[in-house]
Amino acid sequence: MDDKPHIPTDLLARTVGMVMFLAGLVLLVVVFVLTYRMFAALGSRAAIRGLEIKAVGVAGVRVLLLFVMGYLASLISTKGIQLYGVGRGIATTR
């Protein structure tokens, strides 16, 4: 006989977990694209006009906001994977 306990799986939790994970990945891609565009535009403008204090400040705020967006996107992905694992019965919540 099989002595392993039966662990039920939850289709809804797995589905929501996978959707959250994929949404987090999409948000990460969006952050990377926005970052690339911002630095590409900043580089071309800086080469033409030289660095201005205002441009550096605006770029700093944008970098900070992109960092926060990336951090939140990674948290969403992590929670999605955790929920998927709980739905499959292979992980526990903390």
C-alpha positions as a LaTeX table, in Angstrom:
\begin{tabular}{lrrr}
\hline
Residue & $x$ (\AA) & $y$ (\AA) & $z$ (\AA) \\
\hline
Met1 & 0.00 & 0.00 & 0.00 \\
Asp2 & 0.96 & 3.58 & $-0.46$ \\
Asp3 & 1.81 & 5.15 & 2.92 \\
Lys4 & 2.05 & 8.69 & 1.57 \\
Pro5 & $-0.80$ & 10.94 & 2.70 \\
His6 & $-3.06$ & 12.22 & $-0.05$ \\
Ile7 & $-2.66$ & 15.97 & $-0.49$ \\
Pro8 & $-5.59$ & 17.54 & $-2.31$ \\
Thr9 & $-4.89$ & 20.00 & $-5.09$ \\
Asp10 & $-6.91$ & 23.10 & $-5.75$ \\
Leu11 & $-7.43$ & 24.01 & $-9.39$ \\
Leu12 & $-8.58$ & 27.55 & $-8.60$ \\
Ala13 & $-5.52$ & 28.30 & $-6.46$ \\
Arg14 & $-3.20$ & 26.92 & $-9.15$ \\
Thr15 & $-4.92$ & 28.95 & $-11.86$ \\
Val16 & $-4.89$ & 32.19 & $-9.88$ \\
Gly17 & $-1.28$ & 31.55 & $-8.88$ \\
Met18 & $-0.20$ & 31.04 & $-12.49$ \\
Val19 & $-2.11$ & 34.14 & $-13.62$ \\
Met20 & $-0.46$ & 36.21 & $-10.87$ \\
Phe21 & 2.96 & 34.85 & $-11.82$ \\
Leu22 & 2.45 & 35.68 & $-15.50$ \\
Ala23 & 1.10 & 39.14 & $-14.62$ \\
Gly24 & 4.22 & 39.78 & $-12.55$ \\
Leu25 & 6.41 & 38.69 & $-15.46$ \\
Val26 & 4.55 & 41.00 & $-17.83$ \\
Leu27 & 5.02 & 43.88 & $-15.38$ \\
Leu28 & 8.74 & 43.11 & $-15.16$ \\
Val29 & 9.04 & 43.19 & $-18.95$ \\
Val30 & 7.19 & 46.54 & $-19.02$ \\
Val31 & 9.60 & 47.93 & $-16.41$ \\
Phe32 & 12.62 & 46.76 & $-18.42$ \\
Val33 & 11.24 & 48.30 & $-21.64$ \\
Leu34 & 10.48 & 51.60 & $-19.89$ \\
Thr35 & 13.94 & 51.63 & $-18.36$ \\
Tyr36 & 15.59 & 50.97 & $-21.70$ \\
Arg37 & 13.60 & 53.72 & $-23.41$ \\
Met38 & 14.29 & 56.19 & $-20.62$ \\
Phe39 & 18.04 & 55.64 & $-20.63$ \\
Ala40 & 18.20 & 55.63 & $-24.43$ \\
Ala41 & 16.38 & 58.99 & $-24.56$ \\
Leu42 & 18.43 & 60.40 & $-21.69$ \\
Gly43 & 21.68 & 59.37 & $-23.34$ \\
Ser44 & 20.87 & 61.03 & $-26.66$ \\
Arg45 & 19.69 & 64.26 & $-25.00$ \\
Ala46 & 22.69 & 64.38 & $-22.68$ \\
Ala47 & 25.08 & 64.05 & $-25.59$ \\
Ile48 & 23.44 & 66.92 & $-27.46$ \\
Arg49 & 22.84 & 69.51 & $-24.71$ \\
Gly50 & 25.07 & 68.40 & $-21.88$ \\
Leu51 & 23.77 & 67.39 & $-18.49$ \\
Glu52 & 21.38 & 69.78 & $-16.81$ \\
Ile53 & 20.51 & 69.70 & $-13.12$ \\
Lys54 & 16.80 & 69.43 & $-13.83$ \\
Ala55 & 17.30 & 66.53 & $-16.26$ \\
Val56 & 19.39 & 64.66 & $-13.69$ \\
Gly57 & 16.70 & 65.19 & $-11.03$ \\
Val58 & 13.93 & 63.99 & $-13.32$ \\
Ala59 & 16.00 & 60.97 & $-14.31$ \\
Gly60 & 16.65 & 60.19 & $-10.63$ \\
Val61 & 12.94 & 60.25 & $-9.83$ \\
Arg62 & 12.19 & 58.04 & $-12.83$ \\
Val63 & 14.86 & 55.55 & $-11.79$ \\
Leu64 & 13.40 & 55.43 & $-8.29$ \\
Leu65 & 9.87 & 54.87 & $-9.62$ \\
Leu66 & 11.08 & 52.18 & $-12.03$ \\
Phe67 & 12.87 & 50.46 & $-9.14$ \\
Val68 & 9.66 & 50.46 & $-7.10$ \\
Met69 & 7.68 & 49.14 & $-10.08$ \\
Gly70 & 10.21 & 46.36 & $-10.65$ \\
Tyr71 & 10.21 & 45.44 & $-6.96$ \\
Leu72 & 6.42 & 45.25 & $-6.85$ \\
Ala73 & 6.32 & 43.20 & $-10.05$ \\
Ser74 & 8.77 & 40.71 & $-8.57$ \\
Leu75 & 6.67 & 40.48 & $-5.39$ \\
Ile76 & 3.58 & 39.75 & $-7.48$ \\
Ser77 & 5.45 & 37.01 & $-9.36$ \\
Thr78 & 6.74 & 35.50 & $-6.13$ \\
Lys79 & 3.29 & 35.43 & $-4.52$ \\
Gly80 & 1.86 & 33.88 & $-7.69$ \\
Ile81 & 4.40 & 31.05 & $-7.58$ \\
Gln82 & 3.75 & 30.52 & $-3.86$ \\
Leu83 & 0.00 & 30.35 & $-4.46$ \\
Tyr84 & 0.55 & 27.91 & $-7.33$ \\
Gly85 & 2.69 & 25.71 & $-5.09$ \\
Val86 & 0.09 & 25.74 & $-2.31$ \\
Gly87 & $-2.60$ & 24.85 & $-4.85$ \\
Arg88 & $-0.57$ & 21.83 & $-5.94$ \\
Gly89 & 0.01 & 20.81 & $-2.36$ \\
Ile90 & 3.80 & 21.04 & $-2.58$ \\
Ala91 & 4.36 & 24.24 & $-0.59$ \\
Thr92 & 3.10 & 25.81 & 2.57 \\
Thr93 & 2.26 & 29.40 & 3.33 \\
Arg94 & 4.20 & 31.40 & 5.87 \\
\hline
\end{tabular}
